[in-house]
Amino acid sequence: MTDPKRTALHEEHTALGASFTDFGGWDMPLKYGSELAEHRAVREAAGLFDLSHMGEVWVSGPDAAAFLNTALVGNLAAVAVGRAKYSLICDAGGGIVDDLIVYRITDTRYLVVPNAGNAETVAGLLAERAEGFHAEVSNASAETSLVAVQGPAAERILLDLLDERQHEAVTGLRYYAWAAASIGGSGSATASGPDTGSMPDRGSGADTGSGIAAGAPIDVLLARTGYTGEDGFELFVPNDRAAELWRLLLAAGAPHGLIPAGLASRDSLRLEAGMPLYGNELSREVTPFEAGLGPVVSFAKEERFAGRDALEARREAGPGMRLVGLRGSGRRAGRAGYSVLSGGEVVGRITSGQPSPTLGYPVALAYVSPEHAEIGTRLEVDLRGRPEPFEVVPLPFYRRPATG
């Protein structure tokens, strides 16, 4: 049995009293104290997550755009430099190998971010599919850390750490966009905006242990592509600066209510936001159409991307099952694997479910037969032999209040 891998921040989590769990082959913090408190901190102030188990795969070369249009279902050639796009990599049968985010760094360079347990699989598939293209695939997952600041106070926390010359770029950073930034330091920040095609240079500043760094700034790729339903930022950084960055963010965020948050709260937050999770809602057993991700597939592009024939056929035939949101009328929550019933007959199964900390009632994602997928359909969930009423409701369950 192989020991789970550890991120560059593992010692930080241990020092903070985290409890750990195996996730995708990684020993990751589950929570630091109360998962409910961590959930509420993200909804009301901010939470700091270690996402370094995620993969980072670079695709570079004059054919990078055309290659990704062949390897993935989305139209990555149409993504502007400085922007990002959610996409899927499918097998020949149209099954979902992984969902991922693709950042366009330059005209000829992209950063692909797959899920933790799939990083090597995705990097390998991309390398296979790159044959015949002038494109190079490089898996930098082992050298790269990723931390996320999520919550309504996230922007204010980042601004406290950035030189004023970078503030406008951050406040103007759109959802699903990225910029280069320098965190901390003594005022030698670089201008924000798309970099020239590589991860930000590694700095050499020493950690001060608290407050704003007195040494060299930490160059990061700063993205606004959150997974919690809140505003927030993801910061890609080389492993050797990750601990320093983590401590800076904790120190700067504490006055704003930021606390470290683990995978338990990350899962409840993404469920409230109605976002699918690979291994729960997404797998090779379903196509994008079952998962409600049909719009992610671009049939308008000319490339014969992997899985296209199978997906065209599925689009014509219609999905065999549909992913829906369920709201419970009682207090008990359905869990992954529980049966969904109609008139006593099994019509589906739950893939994710729990009581919603924010909304105060049980929520779940479930695959059900198409005739039971309409909004307002009343169903039941078999809670260990006791059927409880649930209703099909629109997604997301939770939508953050509009600002401004």
C-alpha positions, 0 to 999 in steps of 0.5 A, spaced: 500 500 500 502 506 497 503 512 503 498 518 501 502 524 498 503 530 502 503 537 499 508 542 501 503 545 506 503 539 510 507 541 516 503 548 516 496 544 517 499 539 522 501 546 526 494 548 525 491 542 528 488 539 522 485 532 522 487 529 515 483 524 510 486 521 504 483 524 498 485 522 491 491 519 494 493 525 498 493 526 505 489 532 506 486 537 511 479 535 512 478 540 518 482 544 523 476 545 528 469 545 526 467 544 519 461 548 520 465 554 522 469 553 516 463 553 512 460 559 515 467 563 515 467 562 507 460 565 506 461 571 511 468 572 511 473 568 508 477 561 508 484 559 506 484 552 502 490 548 500 488 546 493 495 543 492 493 536 490 490 539 484 494 538 477 498 543 473 499 541 466 502 546 461 501 545 454 505 550 449 507 550 442 504 553 435 499 548 435 497 548 442 490 551 441 488 546 435 491 541 439 487 542 446 481 543 441 482 536 439 483 533 446 478 537 450 470 538 448 470 545 449 473 550 444 479 553 447 482 556 441 476 561 442 479 563 449 482 570 450 489 571 453 488 572 460 481 568 461 480 561 463 474 556 461 471 550 464 472 544 460 472 536 460 476 531 457 472 525 455 474 518 452 472 515 445 465 513 448 464 520 451 465 518 458 468 524 462 475 522 464 475 529 468 473 536 469 478 541 468 479 549 468 484 551 462 487 558 463 490 561 456 497 564 458 499 566 451 497 565 444 501 559 444 501 557 452 495 554 456 495 551 463 490 545 464 488 544 471 485 537 472 483 534 479 488 531 484 486 523 483 486 524 475 492 529 474 497 523 472 491 520 467 490 527 464 497 529 463 498 522 460 492 522 455 494 529 453 501 527 451 498 521 447 493 526 444 499 531 442 502 526 437 502 529 430 501 536 433 507 542 434 505 542 442 509 540 448 505 537 454 509 538 461 506 536 468 508 541 473 504 538 478 509 536 483 513 542 483 506 547 484 502 549 490 495 552 489 492 556 495 485 559 495 482 565 498 474 564 498 469 569 501 466 576 501 472 578 504 477 575 499 478 581 495 480 586 501 485 581 504 489 580 497 489 588 496 492 588 503 498 584 501 499 587 494 502 594 492 497 599 490 500 599 483 496 592 482 490 594 486 486 596 480 488 589 476 485 585 482 479 589 483 478 589 475 479 581 475 473 578 472 470 571 473 474 566 470 480 570 468 487 571 471 493 575 472 500 575 474 501 578 481 506 579 487 504 578 494 508 581 500 515 584 499 517 591 500 514 595 494 517 591 488 511 589 485 510 587 478 505 590 474 499 585 473 496 582 467 498 576 463 505 574 463 509 572 458 508 564 458 511 561 464 510 561 471 512 567 475 519 567 477 521 564 483 523 569 489 528 568 494 525 572 500 525 570 507 519 569 511 518 574 516 513 569 520 508 574 521 505 580 517 507 583 511 513 580 508 520 584 508 523 580 503 522 579 496 515 579 493 512 572 492 510 572 484 504 568 483 499 566 478 492 569 481 486 567 478 478 568 479 475 561 478 472 559 485 469 553 487 465 555 493 459 559 490 463 565 493 468 570 490 475 568 491 482 567 488 486 562 487 494 563 487 499 558 483 506 558 486 512 554 486 512 549 492 518 553 495 514 559 496 508 556 498 509 556 506 511 563 506 505 565 502 500 561 506 502 564 512 502 571 509 495 570 507 493 567 514 496 573 517 493 578 513 486 575 513 485 574 520 483 581 521 477 580 516 475 573 519 479 569 515 480 562 518 483 555 514 478 551 511 479 544 510 476 539 505 469 538 509 467 545 508 469 545 501 465 539 499 459 542 503 460 549 500 460 546 493 454 542 494 450 548 496 453 552 489 450 546 485 457 544 482 459 537 480 465 533 483 469 528 480 468 521 483 461 523 485 457 526 480 462 525 474 465 519 472 467 515 465 460 512 466 456 518 464 457 523 459 456 531 459 449 530 457 447 526 463 451 531 468 447 537 465 454 539 462 452 539 454 453 546 453 460 545 455 461 541 449 462 545 442 460 541 436 461 548 432 468 547 432 471 544 426 476 539 430 474 531 431 475 531 438 476 525 442 469 522 444 465 527 438 462 521 435 459 518 441 457 525 444 453 527 437 449 520 438 448 521 445 445 528 444 441 526 439 438 520 443 438 524 449 441 522 456 438 516 459 439 520 466 439 527 468 443 530 474 438 534 478 438 538 485 433 535 491 431 539 497 428 535 503 422 537 506 424 533 513 430 534 517 434 528 515 439 528 509 440 523 503 447 521 502 451 518 496 448 512 494 441 512 497 435 511 492 431 516 489 423 513 489 417 515 486 411 511 488 415 506 491 419 505 485 427 506 484 428 512 479 435 514 481 440 515 486 443 520 490 451 522 488 452 528 494 447 530 499 447 533 506 444 538 511 445 545 508 449 549 513 447 556 510 440 554 508 438 550 514 434 544 510 437 538 506 440 538 499 442 533 494 445 532 487 442 526 484 441 522 477 434 521 476 430 518 470 428 524 465 421 523 466 422 525 474 427 531 472 422 536 472 423 542 477 417 541 482 417 533 481 415 530 488 420 524 490 422 520 496 429 518 498 430 512 501 433 514 508 435 507 510 428 504 509 424 510 511 422 514 505 422 521 506 419 527 501 424 531 497 422 535 491 426 537 484 429 544 485 433 549 480 440 549 481 444 552 484 441 551 491 445 557 494 447 564 490 451 569 493 448 576 494 449 581 489 454 586 491 454 593 489 
